[in-house]
């Protein structure tokens, strides 16, 4: 058996998420279609994690068994990129251990979320960043990010990824970076994430910076106390999965 690991980048705008679905265009579906065109006969590709509809990636990891492939990993990369649509590309390819699993072997994942403030529309920027129309306090944004660091119950910020899963997660990096033209980038690294967790975290942090809720309320929510936080999610198109670590 020969198992390969690949790093994928994709523009999630025209995908119904990464996970394969019978009647929808997905990243996994397009990858498997390309693989079959170069002789792969496997049943299913393994993915490091599921990204929502509209979410992008620069570091998504996939793995598959491909004993029929007798050429180099570099040629596999080139062959796949020749068959994949323009909104997906393989960045790296290599052979790995036969028992490697991109999801279960992952030690940490990193996401980046982009947003900007402007009183007028900007169609080009809005494709890959959340346009926030109401002003917020930048200092509060940076200060309150520290609330999420460490091990917490994130049930108020996302849902389980499996029925028997836990909502406990450990965040090891959580910070905002000021960019030119009123853009802000949020980088968060954790052992794993709940479904829609990052988008919920971003939305609440903007709500905090706009004075719509308090740091104390967020602390209570992270302690699994019942508290009414503003409802909503940051839009999917501002989010990118950038790295999976092993």
C-alpha positions as CSV (number, residue, x, y, z in Angstrom):
1,X,0.0,0.0,0.0
2,X,1.2,3.5,-0.8
3,X,-0.5,6.4,1.1
4,X,0.0,10.0,0.0
5,X,-0.6,13.2,1.9
6,X,-1.4,16.4,-0.1
7,X,-1.8,20.0,1.0
8,X,-4.7,21.7,-0.7
9,X,-5.5,25.4,-1.4
10,X,-9.0,26.3,-2.5
11,X,-11.3,29.2,-3.0
12,X,-14.4,28.1,-1.2
13,X,-16.8,30.6,-2.8
14,X,-18.4,28.0,-5.2
15,X,-18.2,24.9,-3.0
16,X,-20.9,23.6,-0.6
17,X,-18.1,22.9,1.9
18,X,-15.2,20.4,1.8
19,X,-17.0,17.2,2.7
20,X,-18.4,15.1,-0.2
21,X,-22.2,15.4,-0.8
22,X,-24.2,13.4,-3.3
23,X,-25.8,16.3,-5.2
24,X,-23.5,19.3,-4.4
25,X,-20.1,20.5,-5.6
26,X,-17.6,20.0,-2.8
27,X,-13.8,20.0,-2.5
28,X,-13.6,16.3,-1.7
29,X,-15.8,15.5,-4.6
30,X,-13.7,17.4,-7.1
31,X,-10.5,15.9,-5.7
32,X,-11.8,12.4,-6.0
33,X,-13.0,13.1,-9.5
34,X,-9.5,14.3,-10.5
35,X,-7.9,11.3,-8.8
36,X,-10.0,8.9,-10.7
37,X,-9.0,10.6,-14.0
38,X,-5.3,9.6,-13.3
39,X,-6.1,6.0,-12.3
40,X,-7.1,6.0,-8.7
41,X,-9.7,3.4,-7.7
42,X,-10.1,4.1,-4.0
43,X,-13.4,4.5,-2.2
44,X,-12.9,7.8,-0.4
45,X,-10.3,10.4,0.4
46,X,-9.5,11.2,4.0
47,X,-9.6,14.9,5.0
48,X,-8.1,16.7,8.0
49,X,-11.3,18.5,8.7
50,X,-14.5,19.9,7.3
51,X,-14.8,23.4,6.1
52,X,-18.2,25.1,5.8
53,X,-19.8,26.3,2.6
54,X,-17.9,29.4,1.4
55,X,-14.8,28.8,3.7
56,X,-11.4,28.9,2.0
57,X,-8.2,26.9,2.7
58,X,-4.5,27.4,2.0
59,X,-3.4,24.4,4.2
60,X,-6.1,21.8,4.1
61,X,-4.7,18.2,4.3
62,X,-6.0,15.2,2.5
63,X,-4.7,11.6,2.3
64,X,-5.4,8.6,0.1
65,X,-4.0,5.2,-0.8
66,X,-2.8,5.0,-4.4
67,X,-0.7,1.8,-4.9
68,X,-1.2,2.1,-8.7
69,X,0.8,5.3,-8.8
70,X,4.4,4.4,-9.8
71,X,5.8,7.8,-10.4
72,X,7.2,10.5,-8.1
73,X,5.2,12.6,-5.6
74,X,6.0,15.7,-7.7
75,X,4.5,14.1,-10.8
76,X,1.4,13.2,-8.8
77,X,1.1,16.9,-7.7
78,X,1.4,18.0,-11.4
79,X,-1.0,15.3,-12.6
80,X,-3.7,16.3,-10.1
81,X,-3.3,20.0,-10.8
82,X,-3.8,19.3,-14.5
83,X,-7.2,17.7,-13.7
84,X,-8.5,19.9,-10.8
85,X,-10.7,22.9,-11.5
86,X,-9.2,26.4,-11.2
87,X,-10.5,27.0,-7.7
88,X,-8.5,24.1,-6.2
89,X,-4.8,23.3,-6.3
90,X,-2.4,20.9,-4.7
91,X,0.5,22.7,-3.0
92,X,2.5,19.8,-1.8
93,X,2.4,16.0,-2.1
94,X,4.4,13.3,-0.4
95,X,4.3,9.7,0.7
96,X,3.4,9.0,4.3
97,X,3.1,6.1,6.7
98,X,0.4,3.6,5.8
99,X,-1.6,4.3,8.9
100,X,-1.4,8.1,8.7
101,X,-4.8,9.8,9.2
102,X,-5.1,13.6,8.4
103,X,-7.8,14.2,10.9
104,X,-7.1,11.9,13.9
105,X,-3.3,12.4,13.8
106,X,-3.6,16.2,13.8
107,X,-2.1,18.0,16.8
108,X,-3.3,21.5,16.0
109,X,-5.1,23.5,13.4
110,X,-4.8,27.2,12.5
111,X,-7.4,29.5,11.0
112,X,-7.2,33.1,9.8
113,X,-10.2,35.4,9.6
114,X,-10.1,38.7,7.6
115,X,-12.4,41.7,8.1
116,X,-12.3,45.4,7.4
117,X,-14.3,48.5,8.4
118,X,-15.5,50.9,5.7
119,X,-18.5,53.2,5.3
120,X,-18.8,52.3,1.6
121,X,-18.9,49.0,-0.3
122,X,-15.8,47.5,-1.9
123,X,-16.7,44.5,-4.0
124,X,-13.1,43.3,-4.5
125,X,-12.3,43.3,-0.8
126,X,-15.6,41.8,0.2
127,X,-14.9,38.6,-1.7
128,X,-12.4,37.4,0.9
129,X,-13.1,39.6,4.0
130,X,-16.1,40.5,6.1
131,X,-17.2,44.1,5.6
132,X,-18.0,45.5,9.0
133,X,-20.1,48.6,8.6
134,X,-20.3,49.7,12.2
135,X,-17.2,51.1,13.9
136,X,-15.5,49.1,16.7
137,X,-12.8,49.7,19.3
138,X,-9.5,48.2,17.9
139,X,-8.0,48.1,21.4
140,X,-10.9,46.1,22.8
141,X,-10.6,43.7,19.9
142,X,-6.9,43.0,20.7
143,X,-7.5,42.9,24.5
144,X,-10.5,40.6,24.5
145,X,-9.0,38.0,22.3
146,X,-7.0,36.8,25.4
147,X,-10.3,35.7,26.9
148,X,-10.4,32.6,24.7
149,X,-6.8,31.4,25.4
150,X,-6.5,28.1,27.2
151,X,-8.8,25.2,27.8
152,X,-12.5,26.0,27.9
153,X,-16.0,24.6,27.2
154,X,-16.9,26.2,23.9
155,X,-20.4,25.0,23.7
156,X,-21.7,28.6,23.4
157,X,-19.4,29.1,20.4
158,X,-20.1,26.0,18.3
159,X,-21.5,22.5,18.1
160,X,-20.0,19.1,18.3
161,X,-18.4,17.6,15.3
162,X,-19.7,14.1,16.2
163,X,-22.6,13.0,18.4
164,X,-20.4,11.6,21.1
165,X,-17.8,14.3,20.9
166,X,-16.8,16.9,23.5
167,X,-17.1,20.7,23.4
168,X,-13.9,21.2,25.3
169,X,-11.1,22.7,23.3
170,X,-7.7,24.2,24.0
171,X,-6.7,27.4,22.2
172,X,-3.0,28.2,22.1
173,X,-2.9,31.3,19.9
174,X,-5.6,33.9,19.6
175,X,-4.7,37.3,18.3
176,X,-5.6,40.2,16.0
177,X,-3.2,41.9,13.7
178,X,-3.8,45.4,12.2
179,X,-3.3,45.5,8.4
180,X,-3.4,48.4,5.9
181,X,-6.7,50.1,4.9
182,X,-8.6,49.4,8.1
183,X,-8.3,45.6,7.7
184,X,-7.8,43.2,10.6
185,X,-6.7,39.6,10.6
186,X,-7.6,37.2,13.4
187,X,-5.3,34.2,13.8
188,X,-6.4,31.3,16.1
189,X,-4.7,28.0,16.8
190,X,-6.2,25.1,18.7
191,X,-6.1,21.4,19.2
192,X,-9.4,21.1,17.3
193,X,-12.4,23.3,16.6
194,X,-16.1,22.9,17.0
195,X,-18.5,23.3,14.0
196,X,-18.6,27.0,13.1
197,X,-16.6,27.9,16.2
198,X,-14.2,30.4,14.6
199,X,-16.9,32.3,12.9
200,X,-18.9,32.5,16.2
201,X,-15.7,33.7,18.0
202,X,-15.1,36.4,15.5
203,X,-18.7,37.6,15.6
204,X,-18.7,37.8,19.4
205,X,-15.3,39.6,19.5
206,X,-16.7,42.3,17.1
207,X,-19.8,42.5,19.3
208,X,-17.5,43.1,22.3
209,X,-15.6,45.8,20.5
210,X,-18.9,47.5,19.6
211,X,-20.1,47.4,23.2
212,X,-22.9,44.9,22.5
213,X,-21.8,42.5,25.2
214,X,-19.2,42.5,28.0
215,X,-16.0,40.5,28.7
216,X,-17.6,39.2,31.8
217,X,-20.5,37.6,29.8
218,X,-17.9,35.9,27.5
219,X,-16.0,34.6,30.6
220,X,-19.3,33.2,32.0
221,X,-20.1,31.6,28.6
222,X,-16.6,29.9,28.5
223,X,-17.3,28.6,32.0
224,X,-20.4,26.9,30.7
225,X,-22.7,29.3,32.5
226,X,-26.0,30.3,30.9
227,X,-25.7,33.8,29.5
228,X,-27.3,35.6,26.6
229,X,-24.7,36.6,24.0
230,X,-25.5,38.3,20.8
231,X,-26.7,35.8,18.2
232,X,-24.9,35.5,14.8
233,X,-21.9,34.3,12.9
234,X,-19.2,36.1,11.0
235,X,-19.7,35.4,7.2
236,X,-17.9,32.3,5.9
237,X,-16.1,34.1,3.1
238,X,-13.7,35.8,5.5
239,X,-12.3,32.5,6.9
240,X,-9.4,30.4,5.7
241,X,-7.9,27.2,7.1
242,X,-4.2,27.9,6.9
243,X,-2.4,25.1,8.6
244,X,-2.8,21.6,10.1
245,X,0.1,20.4,12.3
246,X,1.1,16.8,13.1
